[in-house]
Amino acid sequence: MGRKALGLIVALITFGISGFAQDDKPRFKVYGDADTIYTTPEVMPEYPGGQASLMSYLSTVKYPAYARENDMQGIAYIQFVVNEKGVVEDVKVARSSGYGILDTASMEMVQGMKNWKPGTELGKPVKVMYVVPLKFVLHNAGSTPVRTYEKDEPKRKQKGEPKRD
C-alpha cells in the first residue's frame, strides 16, 4: 500500500468516526454556542394564556389608515426571539407584506407583546426564534377594512338601525 492510499484510509477512518459521534446538543440551532438561538427546543416558549390568547392578541393589529385608504393588503411574517427571560427581542420582518407601512404596524404589534414563558432545553431557559404571520385584508378593496388604525372612529350606522342624535 502506498503512502497516499494509507493517508486516505487514515483520513477516512478519522473523519468517519467523528461523523458518527453523538452530539448532546440539539440539531436545530441558529447561531453558535455562545449565543445559541433555538428553533425547536425541547419545550417551546408559551404566550400568556396559550396559543389562543396569542392569536387573539395578533388579531387586534391596527390597520394603518393610509394603507386602508390606498387599498394596501398583504401578510407580513415577523420574526423575533423570545429570550431566556421570556422577553421579545430582535424583532424583524422575515417576509414583507409588500408594503412598509403594514410591515411596520406588524413589527410594532410584536414589539408590544407581553413577556412569554421562555422555552427550555435540558431544563434550562433558552432563546427561541419564532415567526408569526400578520394578515391585512380589506373585505372589498376601497371599503370597510378588517382592522382599523383609529381607536375612536365613530360607529357607522347599520341598515335598519334607528337614527341616533
MDTraj code that builds the backbone (N, CA, C; nanometers):
import mdtraj as md
import numpy as np

residues = "MET GLY ARG LYS ALA LEU GLY LEU ILE VAL ALA LEU ILE THR PHE GLY ILE SER GLY PHE ALA GLN ASP ASP LYS PRO ARG PHE LYS VAL TYR GLY ASP ALA ASP THR ILE TYR THR THR PRO GLU VAL MET PRO GLU TYR PRO GLY GLY GLN ALA SER LEU MET SER TYR LEU SER THR VAL LYS TYR PRO ALA TYR ALA ARG GLU ASN ASP MET GLN GLY ILE ALA TYR ILE GLN PHE VAL VAL ASN GLU LYS GLY VAL VAL GLU ASP VAL LYS VAL ALA ARG SER SER GLY TYR GLY ILE LEU ASP THR ALA SER MET GLU MET VAL GLN GLY MET LYS ASN TRP LYS PRO GLY THR GLU LEU GLY LYS PRO VAL LYS VAL MET TYR VAL VAL PRO LEU LYS PHE VAL LEU HIS ASN ALA GLY SER THR PRO VAL ARG THR TYR GLU LYS ASP GLU PRO LYS ARG LYS GLN LYS GLY GLU PRO LYS ARG ASP".split()
xyz = np.array([
    [0.0847, -0.1171, 0.0000],
    [0.0000, 0.0000, 0.0000],
    [0.0888, 0.1228, 0.0000],
    [0.0568, 0.2211, -0.0846],
    [0.1355, 0.3426, -0.0920],
    [0.0990, 0.4388, 0.0195],
    [0.1861, 0.5391, 0.0350],
    [0.1630, 0.6409, 0.1390],
    [0.0329, 0.7166, 0.1177],
    [0.0024, 0.7495, -0.0081],
    [-0.1205, 0.8247, -0.0371],
    [-0.2437, 0.7430, 0.0016],
    [-0.2426, 0.6146, -0.0325],
    [-0.3561, 0.5282, -0.0008],
    [-0.3715, 0.5137, 0.1501],
    [-0.2599, 0.4966, 0.2218],
    [-0.2622, 0.4837, 0.3661],
    [-0.3140, 0.6133, 0.4306],
    [-0.2685, 0.7271, 0.3797],
    [-0.3148, 0.8569, 0.4301],
    [-0.4642, 0.8746, 0.4081],
    [-0.5107, 0.8310, 0.2927],
    [-0.6528, 0.8410, 0.2607],
    [-0.7350, 0.7537, 0.3555],
    [-0.6885, 0.6324, 0.3827],
    [-0.7600, 0.5421, 0.4726],
    [-0.7631, 0.6001, 0.6139],
    [-0.6498, 0.6516, 0.6615],
    [-0.6444, 0.7114, 0.7946],
    [-0.7405, 0.8302, 0.8022],
    [-0.7426, 0.9149, 0.6980],
    [-0.8320, 1.0309, 0.6953],
    [-0.9779, 0.9864, 0.6972],
    [-1.0114, 0.8859, 0.6181],
    [-1.1492, 0.8369, 0.6148],
    [-1.1913, 0.7795, 0.7497],
    [-1.1036, 0.7041, 0.8131],
    [-1.1362, 0.6466, 0.9432],
    [-1.1525, 0.7573, 1.0462],
    [-1.0606, 0.8544, 1.0471],
    [-1.0663, 0.9640, 1.1437],
    [-1.1935, 1.0452, 1.1268],
    [-1.2206, 1.0890, 1.0050],
    [-1.3384, 1.1718, 0.9819],
    [-1.4664, 1.0898, 0.9877],
    [-1.4587, 0.9649, 0.9480],
    [-1.5756, 0.8780, 0.9538],
    [-1.6210, 0.8540, 1.0957],
    [-1.5264, 0.8295, 1.1854],
    [-1.5595, 0.8055, 1.3254],
    [-1.6166, 0.9322, 1.3889],
    [-1.5542, 1.0463, 1.3629],
    [-1.6042, 1.1701, 1.4224],
    [-1.7424, 1.2042, 1.3689],
    [-1.7736, 1.1604, 1.2489],
    [-1.9051, 1.1854, 1.1915],
    [-2.0146, 1.1068, 1.2612],
    [-1.9761, 0.9919, 1.3258],
    [-2.0744, 0.9111, 1.3956],
    [-2.0865, 0.9459, 1.5429],
    [-1.9990, 1.0328, 1.5914],
    [-2.0029, 1.0702, 1.7330],
    [-2.1347, 1.1393, 1.7639],
    [-2.1907, 1.1115, 1.8811],
    [-2.3170, 1.1728, 1.9209],
    [-2.2927, 1.3114, 1.9776],
    [-2.3786, 1.4031, 1.9427],
    [-2.3719, 1.5394, 1.9936],
    [-2.4840, 1.5564, 2.0939],
    [-2.4512, 1.6064, 2.2147],
    [-2.5520, 1.6254, 2.3193],
    [-2.6485, 1.7380, 2.2857],
    [-2.6079, 1.8267, 2.1990],
    [-2.6870, 1.9465, 2.1728],
    [-2.7864, 1.9220, 2.0595],
    [-2.8986, 1.9935, 2.0615],
    [-2.9996, 1.9752, 1.9569],
    [-2.9467, 2.0152, 1.8200],
    [-3.0054, 1.9584, 1.7172],
    [-2.9610, 1.9855, 1.5812],
    [-3.0089, 2.1214, 1.5310],
    [-3.1159, 2.1730, 1.5845],
    [-3.1769, 2.2921, 1.5288],
    [-3.1371, 2.4184, 1.6034],
    [-3.0233, 2.4724, 1.5676],
    [-2.9740, 2.5952, 1.6275],
    [-2.9548, 2.6959, 1.5162],
    [-2.9646, 2.8221, 1.5518],
    [-2.9451, 2.9250, 1.4515],
    [-2.8046, 2.9818, 1.4598],
    [-2.7566, 3.0108, 1.5788],
    [-2.6236, 3.0674, 1.5965],
    [-2.5343, 2.9694, 1.6719],
    [-2.4086, 3.0084, 1.6935],
    [-2.3117, 2.9241, 1.7635],
    [-2.3408, 2.9112, 1.9120],
    [-2.2539, 2.8391, 1.9833],
    [-2.2744, 2.8071, 2.1243],
    [-2.2905, 2.9278, 2.2154],
    [-2.2103, 3.0322, 2.1968],
    [-2.2143, 3.1475, 2.2875],
    [-2.3505, 3.2168, 2.2841],
    [-2.4096, 3.2264, 2.1684],
    [-2.5366, 3.2966, 2.1528],
    [-2.6389, 3.2066, 2.0849],
    [-2.6544, 3.0853, 2.1339],
    [-2.7424, 2.9886, 2.0696],
    [-2.8868, 3.0362, 2.0709],
    [-2.9482, 3.0298, 1.9543],
    [-3.0904, 3.0585, 1.9410],
    [-3.1527, 2.9341, 1.8791],
    [-3.2460, 2.8737, 1.9504],
    [-3.3086, 2.7503, 1.9055],
    [-3.4311, 2.7786, 1.8207],
    [-3.4607, 2.6850, 1.7323],
    [-3.5858, 2.6924, 1.6565],
    [-3.6835, 2.5870, 1.7072],
    [-3.6305, 2.4770, 1.7598],
    [-3.7156, 2.3715, 1.8147],
    [-3.6535, 2.3159, 1.9429],
    [-3.6637, 2.3899, 2.0531],
    [-3.6113, 2.3375, 2.1797],
    [-3.7036, 2.2278, 2.2323],
    [-3.6641, 2.1636, 2.3409],
    [-3.7480, 2.0584, 2.3999],
    [-3.8855, 2.1133, 2.4362],
    [-3.8883, 2.2335, 2.4956],
    [-4.0148, 2.2972, 2.5317],
    [-4.0176, 2.4352, 2.4662],
    [-4.1182, 2.4581, 2.3825],
    [-4.1311, 2.5864, 2.3134],
    [-4.1788, 2.6951, 2.4106],
    [-4.1470, 2.8222, 2.3807],
    [-4.1982, 2.9318, 2.4634],
    [-4.3509, 2.9348, 2.4553],
    [-4.4133, 2.9919, 2.5583],
    [-4.5591, 2.9990, 2.5584],
    [-4.6039, 3.1410, 2.5908],
    [-4.6924, 3.1934, 2.5067],
    [-4.7514, 3.3253, 2.5290],
    [-4.8484, 3.3146, 2.6462],
    [-4.8572, 3.4187, 2.7318],
    [-4.9510, 3.4121, 2.8456],
    [-5.0929, 3.3810, 2.7971],
    [-5.1501, 3.2740, 2.8474],
    [-5.2846, 3.2340, 2.8060],
    [-5.2831, 3.1322, 2.6940],
    [-5.1667, 3.1000, 2.6408],
    [-5.1545, 2.9971, 2.5381],
    [-5.1717, 3.0470, 2.3955],
    [-5.1785, 2.9524, 2.3039],
    [-5.1854, 2.9807, 2.1598],
    [-5.3108, 3.0608, 2.1236],
    [-5.4236, 3.0283, 2.1846],
    [-5.5483, 3.1005, 2.1544],
    [-5.5357, 3.2473, 2.1931],
    [-5.4726, 3.2731, 2.3064],
    [-5.4515, 3.4100, 2.3520],
    [-5.3579, 3.4856, 2.2574],
    [-5.2548, 3.4165, 2.2080],
    [-5.1625, 3.4776, 2.1118],
    [-5.2366, 3.5150, 1.9837],
    [-5.3177, 3.4228, 1.9319],
    [-5.3929, 3.4506, 1.8094],
    [-5.4919, 3.5658, 1.8306],
    [-5.5531, 3.5695, 1.9469],
    [-5.6453, 3.6779, 1.9790],
    [-5.5717, 3.8121, 1.9812],
    [-5.4554, 3.8142, 2.0454],
    [-5.3757, 3.9373, 2.0513],
    [-5.3352, 3.9827, 1.9102],
    [-5.2858, 3.8903, 1.8290],
    [-5.2404, 3.9263, 1.6944],
    [-5.3552, 3.9730, 1.6054],
    [-5.4761, 3.9264, 1.6338],
    [-5.5908, 3.9672, 1.5517],
    [-5.6304, 4.1123, 1.5777],
    [-5.5724, 4.1741, 1.6809],
    [-5.6056, 4.3136, 1.7113],
    [-5.5082, 4.4126, 1.6471],
    [-5.4227, 4.3640, 1.5571],
    [-5.3270, 4.4532, 1.4913],
    [-5.4026, 4.5673, 1.4235],
    [-5.3508, 4.6872, 1.4358],
    [-5.4187, 4.8054, 1.3812],
    [-5.3869, 4.8214, 1.2328],
    [-5.4901, 4.8433, 1.1535],
    [-5.4746, 4.8636, 1.0092],
    [-5.4453, 5.0112, 0.9872],
    [-5.3256, 5.0471, 0.9426],
    [-5.2942, 5.1890, 0.9229],
    [-5.3936, 5.2557, 0.8270],
    [-5.4393, 5.3739, 0.8642],
    [-5.5393, 5.4460, 0.7837],
    [-5.4919, 5.4666, 0.6409],
    [-5.3662, 5.5078, 0.6232],
    [-5.3126, 5.5329, 0.4883],
    [-5.3181, 5.4052, 0.4039],
    [-5.2843, 5.2930, 0.4649],
    [-5.2869, 5.1654, 0.3934],
    [-5.4303, 5.1281, 0.3558],
    [-5.5222, 5.1518, 0.4478],
    [-5.6632, 5.1217, 0.4218],
    [-5.7164, 5.2080, 0.3073],
    [-5.6861, 5.3369, 0.3144],
    [-5.7354, 5.4308, 0.2122],
    [-5.6770, 5.4021, 0.0742],
    [-5.5604, 5.3387, 0.0704],
    [-5.4941, 5.3108, -0.0568],
    [-5.4978, 5.1630, -0.0938],
    [-5.5934, 5.0918, -0.0352],
    [-5.6185, 4.9504, -0.0673],
    [-5.4949, 4.8614, -0.0574],
    [-5.4106, 4.8859, 0.0430],
    [-5.2911, 4.8038, 0.0636],
    [-5.3287, 4.6816, 0.1465],
    [-5.2941, 4.5627, 0.0962],
    [-5.3228, 4.4383, 0.1641],
    [-5.2006, 4.3481, 0.1576],
    [-5.1904, 4.2551, 0.2497],
    [-5.0797, 4.1604, 0.2461],
    [-5.0603, 4.0909, 0.3788],
    [-4.9652, 4.0006, 0.3801],
    [-4.9303, 3.9274, 0.5010],
    [-4.7843, 3.9572, 0.5320],
    [-4.7585, 4.0070, 0.6522],
    [-4.6220, 4.0321, 0.6977],
    [-4.5824, 3.9189, 0.7912],
    [-4.4708, 3.8542, 0.7636],
    [-4.4190, 3.7492, 0.8509],
    [-4.3118, 3.8128, 0.9380],
    [-4.3365, 3.8168, 1.0679],
    [-4.2467, 3.8838, 1.1612],
    [-4.1708, 3.7794, 1.2426],
    [-4.0387, 3.7922, 1.2393],
    [-3.9505, 3.7021, 1.3140],
    [-3.9037, 3.7726, 1.4400],
    [-3.8965, 3.6970, 1.5499],
    [-3.8476, 3.7544, 1.6744],
    [-3.7892, 3.6429, 1.7601],
    [-3.7208, 3.6833, 1.8648],
    [-3.6614, 3.5878, 1.9579],
    [-3.7260, 3.6082, 2.0944],
    [-3.7653, 3.4983, 2.1572],
    [-3.8107, 3.5006, 2.2960],
    [-3.6876, 3.4606, 2.3767],
    [-3.6327, 3.5542, 2.4547],
    [-3.5079, 3.5248, 2.5251],
    [-3.5300, 3.4396, 2.6500],
    [-3.4215, 3.4151, 2.7241],
    [-3.4266, 3.3272, 2.8410],
    [-3.5187, 3.3795, 2.9511],
    [-3.5481, 3.5088, 2.9486],
    [-3.6375, 3.5674, 3.0491],
    [-3.7804, 3.5808, 2.9971],
    [-3.8038, 3.5410, 2.8710],
    [-3.9367, 3.5483, 2.8129],
    [-3.9648, 3.6801, 2.7428],
    [-3.8624, 3.7659, 2.7313],
    [-3.8781, 3.8968, 2.6683],
    [-3.8628, 3.8829, 2.5171],
    [-3.9497, 3.9498, 2.4419],
    [-3.9425, 3.9502, 2.2960],
    [-3.8335, 4.0483, 2.2544],
    [-3.7410, 4.0016, 2.1685],
    [-3.6317, 4.0865, 2.1216],
    [-3.5981, 4.0524, 1.9765],
    [-3.5103, 4.1303, 1.9174],
    [-3.4640, 4.1088, 1.7791],
    [-3.5803, 4.0943, 1.6803],
    [-3.6759, 4.1845, 1.6882],
    [-3.7937, 4.1798, 1.6007],
    [-3.7562, 4.2322, 1.4625],
    [-3.7895, 4.1543, 1.3595],
    [-3.7623, 4.1978, 1.2219],
    [-3.8590, 4.1310, 1.1244],
    [-3.8633, 4.1850, 1.0054],
    [-3.9501, 4.1306, 0.9015],
    [-3.8800, 4.0113, 0.8377],
    [-3.9418, 3.8941, 0.8456],
    [-3.8874, 3.7740, 0.7821],
    [-3.9286, 3.7711, 0.6346],
    [-4.0536, 3.8146, 0.6091],
    [-4.1044, 3.8234, 0.4713],
    [-4.2031, 3.9386, 0.4660],
    [-4.1772, 4.0316, 0.3787],
    [-4.2555, 4.1538, 0.3713],
    [-4.3950, 4.1313, 0.3127],
    [-4.4852, 4.2165, 0.3554],
    [-4.6209, 4.2171, 0.3005],
    [-4.6207, 4.2836, 0.1631],
    [-4.5110, 4.3517, 0.1336],
    [-4.5026, 4.4286, 0.0103],
    [-4.5239, 4.5773, 0.0351],
    [-4.5627, 4.6109, 0.1579],
    [-4.5860, 4.7497, 0.1970],
    [-4.5174, 4.7778, 0.3299],
    [-4.4246, 4.8710, 0.3302],
    [-4.3507, 4.9059, 0.4504],
    [-4.4408, 4.9463, 0.5656],
    [-4.5495, 5.0159, 0.5357],
    [-4.6399, 5.0625, 0.6406],
    [-4.7073, 4.9450, 0.7127],
    [-4.7406, 4.8387, 0.6389],
    [-4.8006, 4.7200, 0.7007],
    [-4.6954, 4.6415, 0.7792],
    [-4.5735, 4.6349, 0.7248],
    [-4.4641, 4.5672, 0.7955],
    [-4.4341, 4.6377, 0.9277],
    [-4.4319, 4.7708, 0.9253],
    [-4.4035, 4.8485, 1.0465],
    [-4.5130, 4.8276, 1.1509],
    [-4.6386, 4.8300, 1.1087],
    [-4.7503, 4.8074, 1.2015],
    [-4.7395, 4.6678, 1.2635],
    [-4.6980, 4.5703, 1.1849],
    [-4.6823, 4.4335, 1.2341],
    [-4.5689, 4.4244, 1.3355],
    [-4.4570, 4.4878, 1.3045],
    [-4.3429, 4.4852, 1.3967],
    [-4.3792, 4.5523, 1.5289],
    [-4.4514, 4.6643, 1.5218],
    [-4.4931, 4.7338, 1.6442],
    [-4.5838, 4.6446, 1.7288],
    [-4.6690, 4.5686, 1.6630],
    [-4.7595, 4.4783, 1.7332],
    [-4.6800, 4.3720, 1.8094],
    [-4.5814, 4.3131, 1.7433],
    [-4.4998, 4.2091, 1.8059],
    [-4.4146, 4.2682, 1.9182],
    [-4.3591, 4.3871, 1.8966],
    [-4.2773, 4.4507, 1.9997],
    [-4.3591, 4.4826, 2.1244],
    [-4.4897, 4.4981, 2.1096],
    [-4.5767, 4.5301, 2.2222],
    [-4.6275, 4.4090, 2.2985],
    [-4.5811, 4.2892, 2.2623],
    [-4.6287, 4.1680, 2.3291],
    [-4.5856, 4.1637, 2.4761],
    [-4.6680, 4.0968, 2.5566],
    [-4.6328, 4.0695, 2.6960],
    [-4.5152, 3.9717, 2.6970],
    [-4.4525, 3.9564, 2.8133],
    [-4.3463, 3.8576, 2.8266],
    [-4.4041, 3.7164, 2.8182],
    [-4.3292, 3.6290, 2.7557],
    [-4.3682, 3.4901, 2.7379],
    [-4.3092, 3.4047, 2.8495],
    [-4.3583, 3.2819, 2.8613],
    [-4.2903, 3.1814, 2.9428],
    [-4.1805, 3.1282, 2.8504],
    [-4.0516, 3.1381, 2.8918],
    [-3.9431, 3.1006, 2.7996],
    [-3.9417, 2.9523, 2.7638],
    [-3.8818, 2.9229, 2.6480],
    [-3.8612, 2.7852, 2.6071],
    [-3.7465, 2.7264, 2.6866],
    [-3.7397, 2.5942, 2.6934],
    [-3.6316, 2.5308, 2.7686],
    [-3.5659, 2.4197, 2.6878],
    [-3.4398, 2.3988, 2.7178],
    [-3.3606, 2.2908, 2.6595],
    [-3.2791, 2.2319, 2.7736],
    [-3.2921, 2.1008, 2.7948],
    [-3.2252, 2.0315, 2.9051],
    [-3.2586, 2.0975, 3.0387],
    [-3.3843, 2.1447, 3.0514],
    [-3.4318, 2.2032, 3.1762],
    [-3.3914, 2.3475, 3.2012],
    [-3.3172, 2.4077, 3.1084],
    [-3.2714, 2.5456, 3.1267],
    [-3.3396, 2.6372, 3.0256],
    [-3.3770, 2.7596, 3.0682],
    [-3.4368, 2.8543, 2.9735],
    [-3.3377, 2.8889, 2.8624],
    [-3.3881, 2.8965, 2.7396],
    [-3.3036, 2.9275, 2.6235],
    [-3.3729, 3.0288, 2.5327],
    [-3.2958, 3.0898, 2.4438],
    [-3.3510, 3.1801, 2.3430],
    [-3.4138, 3.0956, 2.2331],
    [-3.5322, 3.1381, 2.1869],
    [-3.6020, 3.0646, 2.0815],
    [-3.6533, 3.1619, 1.9759],
    [-3.6273, 3.1279, 1.8498],
    [-3.6761, 3.2088, 1.7380],
    [-3.8198, 3.1683, 1.7060],
    [-3.8982, 3.2676, 1.6746],
    [-4.0399, 3.2478, 1.6447],
    [-4.0735, 3.3320, 1.5228],
    [-4.1690, 3.2896, 1.4412],
    [-4.2183, 3.3688, 1.3284],
    [-4.3702, 3.3652, 1.3323],
    [-4.4316, 3.4843, 1.3220],
    [-4.5780, 3.4914, 1.3193],
    [-4.6231, 3.5683, 1.1954],
    [-4.7333, 3.5252, 1.1337],
    [-4.7887, 3.5995, 1.0201],
    [-4.8937, 3.6984, 1.0703],
    [-4.8914, 3.8193, 1.0175],
    [-4.9964, 3.9174, 1.0469],
    [-5.0600, 3.9558, 0.9135],
    [-5.1895, 3.9284, 0.9033],
    [-5.2607, 3.9438, 0.7767],
    [-5.3425, 4.0720, 0.7760],
    [-5.3273, 4.1497, 0.6697],
    [-5.4040, 4.2726, 0.6498],
    [-5.4900, 4.2517, 0.5252],
    [-5.6219, 4.2470, 0.5459],
    [-5.7133, 4.2216, 0.4352],
    [-5.8298, 4.3185, 0.4418],
    [-5.8629, 4.3782, 0.3294],
    [-5.9821, 4.4616, 0.3171],
    [-6.0910, 4.3715, 0.2604],
    [-6.2108, 4.3758, 0.3199],
    [-6.3194, 4.2898, 0.2705],
    [-6.3440, 4.3147, 0.1225],
    [-6.3682, 4.4377, 0.0865],
    [-6.3813, 4.4773, -0.0534],
    [-6.2895, 4.5973, -0.0686],
    [-6.1885, 4.5840, -0.1510],
    [-6.0919, 4.6933, -0.1656],
    [-6.1669, 4.8253, -0.1798],
    [-6.1272, 4.9235, -0.1000],
    [-6.1898, 5.0547, -0.1029],
    [-6.3059, 5.0681, -0.0067],
    [-6.3387, 4.9604, 0.0681],
    [-6.4498, 4.9705, 0.1636],
    [-6.4025, 4.9425, 0.3057],
    [-6.4889, 4.8866, 0.3876],
    [-6.4594, 4.8649, 0.5293],
    [-6.3473, 4.7629, 0.5478],
    [-6.2438, 4.7965, 0.6257],
    [-6.1339, 4.7030, 0.6494],
    [-6.1659, 4.6050, 0.7617],
    [-6.0847, 4.5016, 0.7711],
    [-6.0975, 4.4063, 0.8802],
    [-6.0548, 4.4741, 1.0094],
    [-5.9479, 4.5521, 1.0041],
    [-5.8957, 4.6212, 1.1220],
    [-5.8738, 4.7681, 1.0877],
    [-5.8876, 4.8557, 1.1861],
    [-5.8634, 4.9978, 1.1613],
    [-5.7572, 5.0511, 1.2545],
    [-5.6978, 5.1618, 1.2181],
    [-5.5896, 5.2222, 1.2958],
    [-5.6438, 5.3164, 1.4013],
    [-5.7514, 5.3852, 1.3724],
    [-5.8077, 5.4806, 1.4677],
    [-5.8900, 5.4067, 1.5714],
    [-5.8614, 5.4306, 1.6996],
    [-5.9361, 5.3664, 1.8080],
    [-6.0766, 5.4232, 1.8188],
    [-6.0873, 5.5541, 1.8110],
    [-6.2130, 5.6211, 1.8402],
    [-6.2902, 5.6592, 1.7144],
    [-6.2810, 5.5761, 1.6124],
    [-6.3540, 5.6025, 1.4891],
    [-6.5034, 5.5878, 1.5179],
    [-6.5872, 5.6830, 1.4717],
    [-6.7311, 5.6733, 1.5001],
    [-6.7900, 5.5474, 1.4371],
    [-6.8873, 5.4909, 1.5068],
    [-6.9559, 5.3723, 1.4560],
    [-7.0400, 5.4108, 1.3356],
    [-7.0343, 5.3263, 1.2329],
    [-7.1162, 5.3514, 1.1149],
    [-7.2562, 5.2967, 1.1389],
    [-7.3549, 5.3699, 1.0904],
    [-7.4931, 5.3275, 1.1067],
    [-7.5185, 5.2042, 1.0200],
    [-7.5764, 5.1029, 1.0804],
    [-7.6101, 4.9802, 1.0099],
    [-7.7504, 4.9948, 0.9496],
    [-7.7743, 4.9253, 0.8432],
    [-7.9040, 4.9271, 0.7763],
    [-8.0129, 4.8818, 0.8739],
    [-8.1200, 4.9586, 0.8836],
    [-8.2315, 4.9255, 0.9704],
    [-8.2147, 4.9709, 1.1130],
    [-8.1017, 5.0339, 1.1457],
    [-8.0775, 5.0861, 1.2809],
    [-8.1518, 5.2179, 1.2982],
    [-8.2078, 5.2433, 1.4189],
    [-8.2763, 5.3718, 1.4393],
    [-8.1740, 5.4871, 1.4351],
    [-8.2252, 5.6038, 1.3989],
    [-8.1419, 5.7231, 1.3890],
    [-8.0901, 5.7639, 1.5267],
    [-7.9607, 5.7987, 1.5353],
    [-7.9028, 5.8476, 1.6608],
    [-7.8831, 5.9962, 1.6527],
    [-7.9003, 6.0656, 1.7640],
    [-7.8792, 6.2112, 1.7650],
    [-7.7403, 6.2444, 1.8081],
])
top = md.Topology()
chain = top.add_chain()
for i, resn in enumerate(residues, 1):
    res = top.add_residue(resn, chain, resSeq=i)
    for name in ("N", "CA", "C"):
        top.add_atom(name, md.element.get_by_symbol(name[0]), res)
traj = md.Trajectory(xyz[None], top)
